[in-house]
Structure formats: structure tokens, C-alpha cells
Amino acid sequence: MRAAGLVADGTVPRARGDDGRSGSRAARRHVVTRRALVTGGHGFVAQWAIGAMLDRGWSVTAAGVGPPVEGGPLDSDRRAMVRWEVLDVTQQAQVGEVVERTAPELILHLAAISRVLDAVRDPGQAYDVNTVGTVRLLTEVARLKHASACDPAVLVVGSAEQYGRHEASEMPLDETAAQRPLTLYAASKTAQEVAALQAHRSDGLRVVCTRSFNHSGPGQPAEFLLPALVARARALPQSGGRLAIGNGDTVRDFLHVADVVEAYLALLELGAAGETYNVCSGEGASVRALAELVLQRVGASAEISSDPALTRPVDVPVQIGNNAKLRHATGWTPRHTREDIIDDLIHAATR
């Protein structure tokens, strides 16, 4: 049963219009082998996306730097089914070589500096990877398209951080809401989207963009909110402990990573080129409500208290998305509740 709507628990009801379908039209279509390239292929979301692609019988090339994340859905047998390439999106020649060798029909572009604090520490790298890296990729796609070598659909993954601060009365935000990036990370992702849509208009590239809201699941790095809460809660005594959080009043819209990758694959096949789609649940929950839910699922009792050290210096008080455009384009609906996300994180932590 899905978590309840706004009242004392700090949650906000989902946007209306759900037609009751699950999954997506793309997932229910006849299986067709597709050549897919996943950039940032060693990362958390990429591992889930690769698994979903393999389930569809697609031929997958994963390109990125560093080893694959631990704790994700790919075991050694499934990793052996993937072609692995080294790819640094700051290197133009390398980007061109990987795209040319792969000749993909579909590109899921996940390569990014995804941590807000990492972007603050090295602004130049954040723009070089998130914005200019996307330009490099699309430049090579355009070159190969004009040479009639390949003309892939490209999904450029952005962030709900692009919206910045909006009033609670404006929630849920649809894609027409103003983008007011507050952080350097958000600005780099906003610039990425501008560049991607320009490539569609000028070169006719089949580019689709997302503004993806919060998501979590097994394999997500431990410093992110839900894995961190689960780790802290599991370390508590059965009673009498203290669970530290940042700003408990902050409201966020969470999806299970499995639902996110289903949305991404549906958009690769069914999204309209030149369009941007929110990927979100349409529901919000406060950080305090999430902490209470984590304690409940772990089976611990503790005082929840705010720790200034865990509070972000620049934060958005409330952020909830409207997913109607995505649902209408693809038939996608989320299958997992917040309880499912937390239960899966707990299960992964005990393996």
C-alpha cells in the first residue's frame, strides 16, 4: 500500500491522473534486440539500467571511469554479458571513438558529477563533465549522423535541482515551471539541458531530456539520504538511541531506482525528441517522515534530532514533481512505494 498523503506525517499526495497501468508500453512491447550505450556505465543508476536492458535482450555497452559500484543488481554473470569501455567525457577523441565503435541505436547519458559538494569543490570539472561533456557526446553523435553511420536516440539525464526554490503552493511542479538553479551542480545541469535541446534543433538529433527527482535503492553511495538513514538506524540500539538528520522539514519526491530506469528506457523508445520530462513519483515526504519510516522498517525506537552538520548550506525547502507528461507519453507508472525503497536498502545492507 502506498504511503499516505499529507497530514501529520509530512507527506504530500501524488499528482492526479494515474490511469492504473503499471510499467510502460515500452516494457510490454515485443522484445527487440537493440544496441545501447550507457555513459557513466560504472555508476549506481547505470548498473540498474544495464540490468533492465539485459532483461529486454538488448546488447549493452557500458562506458565510464572506475570500477562498477558494489551492491547493485549486476552479478558477475550479468556483468560478463556487457561490453565495457573506458570513457572520460572530458576527452573529445575518446568520446568519438567509443560512439563510433559502438554505433548505438540508443544512448543513455548518465556520465556526470552527481554530488552537489563535488561540484562546489571543483566547479570547472563540474561544468566540463556535466555540460561540456554532454556537448562533446552530442557533437560526435551529430558527426556520425551526418556520415550516415548511426542516428541514436539520446536520453540526457538532468536533475530536479534545476528548478531551484518554488513555493509549496506551486507543487507539484510540471515541466513549464521556471528553472532557478541555486547550486553550481544545478546550474551545470540546466546548461546541459539547454545545450542538448539546441543540438536537437540545429542538428536534428533525437535528444530527449529528463529532470529527475530523488531516487534511491541498493547500490546507492552511503552518503546519500536514504542509505545514510538506514545505516545510522541499523547501528542504533533497540531503544533509547538518537537518529541524526539534517533539516527535518525539507520535503522531497522519491522514486525507487528500478522505477527510474524503467522511465528512462521508456523515454528512449517513446519520448518525443526535443522534449523534457519530469521523472518523479508525484508525492513528497519530509526528511523527518522518512527518518520515522526508516526506524519503523528497521524495528528501532529512537529520538530524531537535527544535526546542523548534516544540513546543506543551500537547500530547497520543498520539491515535488508532476509526472503526467511522462505517463501520457509512455504509459509508465511507478511500481514501488517508499517502504519498498527502504526495505530493499535494509535487505542489501544485511547481505
N, C-alpha and C positions, 0 to 999 in steps of 0.2 A: 504494500500500500504506500502511495507516495506521501511524502512529508506534508503536514498540514499547512494551511495558509496563514497569513499574518494575524497574529494576536499576541498573546503573551510570550510566545517562543521566538518572536522576532523574525518570522518568515513572511514572505510576500507571495501571493498566489501567482501562478503562471499566466502568461498571456492567453486569451481565449482563442478558440478556433481550431482546437485539436480535433481531427476527424476520426481519431481512434485507430488509425493504422499504425503498425509498428515497422521498424526498419526503414527501408526505402524502396522505391520502384527499381532502382539500380540493383539492389541486393536480390530482388526477386526475379530479375531477368535471367534468361538462359545464360549459362556460363560460357564466356568467350575469352580465349586467351588474349591478353593484352600485354604489351611491353611497357613496363612502368619504371620510371626513375624516381627515387626518393632522395632528395638532398637533405643534409643533416641526418643521414641514414643511421647513425650510431646513437641517436638520442632517444629519449623516453617516448614521445609520441610516435616517432618513426618506427620503433620496434612494434608497437601495436598496429600501425598502418601496414607494415610489411606482413604481419601475420594475417590481417584481413585480406590483403591482396593475394597471398598464397592460398587462402581458403577459397578464393574465386578462381584459382587456377592461373593467375597471371604470372608472367615472367618478370622477376623483380631485380633491379639493380639498386643497391643502396650505396650512396656516395657520401663520404664525410671524413672527419678527422677524429682520431682517437678510437678506442675500443667500444663495442656496443655496451649499453648500460646493463647493469646487473638487476635481476629481479623482475624483468619484463616477461612478456609472453613467449619469447622465442627460445626454444631449447636448442641443443646442438644440432639435432637432426634438421630442424627447420632453418637454422642459420646456414646449413650446408646447401639448402635449396636456393640461396640468394647469391647473386654475383656482387661482390664487394669491391668498391673502387675508393681510392683515396681522392678526396676533393676538398680543396680550400677555395672558397668562393672569392677570396681576395686575389686569386691568381687567374687572370683572364685566359691565358693559354690553356691552363689545366681545365678550366670550365668548358672551353670549346672542345678539347679532346674527349672529355667524358661524355658530353652530349652527342658528339659525332659518333663515337664508338657504340653508344647505347641505341641511338636512333629511336628514342622512345615515342610511344603514342600518347603517353600520359606522364606528366611531371608533377609530383607533389613536392613543393618547395618549402622545406622546413628548416633549412640551414639558417641559424640566427644566433645572435647574442640574446638569450631569452631572460636573463636575470637582470632586474632593474638596477641593482647595485653594481653589477659588472659593467653596465653601460655608463654609470656615473664614474666609475674608476678609470675607464678608458673611452671617452666619448668618440675619439677618432676611429677606434676599432668598431664601436657600435654602428656608426654610420657606414664604415667600409664594408662590414658584413651585412647588416640588415638592409641598407638602402642600396649602396653601390654594388654589393654582391648580387642583389636581385637584378640590377641593371645589366651586370655582366652576363648573367644567365640568359636574360631575355634578348640581349644583343646576339648571343650565339644561336639562340632559337631562331631569331629573325634571319640570321645569315644562312642557316640550314634550310629554312623555309623558302627563302628566295632561290636557293640552289636546288630546290625540289627534293631535298634529302629527307626531311621529316617536317611535320607540322603538328606538334603535340598540343593537346590541351594542357594548360599550366594552371595549377592552383597555387596562388600566392597567399600564404597564411599570415594574417595580421592579428591584431590584438584589440580587445575591448578597451584597453588603456588609451587607444586613440580618441575615445570620446571625452576623456577627462571628466571634469566635475559638472554634473547636472543636478537639478533639484529632485528630491524624492517624488514630487508630484508629476514629474516628466516620465517616470518609469512605467512600463518597460520601454527602453529605447529601441526605436526601429532604425533602419539604415539612413533615414533622412535627418537624423539628429546631428547637430553640429559636432565636428571634431575639434576638441580643445585640449590637445595633449599637454599634460602637466610635467611629465618626466622626459628626460633625454631618450630613454627607451621608447616611450610612446611617440615622440617626435620622429624617431628613426623609422618606426613602423608606419606612421602616417605618410612620410615621404616615400616609403616603399610602395604604398598603395597608389600614390599619385603617379609614380614612375611606371608602375605596372599597367595602369589604365591608359596612360599615354602610349605605351607600346602597343596596346590593343588598337587604339585609334590611328596611330601613324603607320604601323606595320601589319595590321590585321591579325595580330597574334590572338590565339584563342585563350585569353587570360581571364581567369575568374579569381576574385579576391574574397577573403574572409576577414571578419572582425570576430575573433574567437574569444569567448569569455572564459572564466576559470574552469579548469578541468583537472582531474586527479585520478589516480589508480596505481596499481602495483608497478614499481619501477621508477616512479617519480622521485627525483632527488629529495633527500631528507630535509632540506632547509625550506621546502615549500610548506604551506599552511597545514594541510590535512595530514601528510606524512609526519610532520613535526608534532602535531597534536597527538596523533596515535602513539608515537614513540614516547612522548612525555607521559601520556596516560598509562601506558603499559609499565612504565618504570615506577609508578606510584604504589604505595601500599594499598591494601583493600579499602581502607578508610583513613580519614584524618590527614590526607595529603593536600597539596596545593598545585593546581594546574595553572601555569602562567600563560597568558595570552597578551596580544598587543591591544589595539583598540577594539573592545568587545562590541561596540555599536556599529562598526563597519559592516555593510551588507554586500554580499557577493552572490553571483549566479554561478552555480557549479554543475558541471556535467561529468559523468564517468568518461574516461578517455576512450573506452570502447565505443560509446555513442558518438564521440567527436570524430573518430576515424571513419565511422560509417557515414557521417555527414560529409567528410572530405571526399570519400570515394564516390558518393552520390553526386557531389558537385562536379567532380572530374568528368563524370559521364553525362550529367543532366543540367549542370549550371549553365546559365546564359553568359557567353563571352562578353567582357566589358562590364559585368555586374559585380556587386559586392553583397555578401550575405553574412548576417549575424549567425554565429554558431553558439547556441546558448540553450538553457532549459526553459527560460521564461519565468523562473522562480528565483527568489532571493532568500538568503538566510544570513542572520548576523553571525559574526565570529563567535560571540558568546553562545548562541544557539547551536552552532557547530561543535563547540567545545563540550556543551552539555550532551549532545548526541554521541560524541566520541566516548565520553565517560560511561554513558548508558550502554553502548555496544561493547566496550571493554569489560564492563562489570565492576567499575570502580566508583568510589564516592570521594569527592574532593571539593575543596573550595576553589572557585575560579576567580583569579585576580589578575588585574592588568599590570604588566611589566613595561615601563617606558622604554627599556632596551629593545623590546620586540615591536615597537611602534615605528612605522615608516615615517621619515621626515616629511614627505609629500605623499598624501594619500587622498583617495576619492571616497567620500562617506558612503555612497550607495551606488551600485551599478548592477542593473538587471536588464537583460535584453529581450527583445521581441523576436521570435524565430519564425513568424508567419511566412516571410518571403522564402526562407529555406524550405519549409514544409510544403508550400504550394508548388515550388519548383521541382521537388524531388520525391515528395511523399514520405520523407524522413520524419520519424518521431523518436525521442529518447526512450530507451527501454529500462534504464536503471535509475533507481532512487538514490538520494543522498546516503541512506542506510546501506545500500549496496556498495557504494564507493568506500565507505568506512569499513564495512565488513571485509571487503577484498583487501584493503590495506592491512587490516589486522591479520587476516589469514596469511598474506605474503610475509608479514613480519615474524610469524611463528614457524615458517617453513625452515 
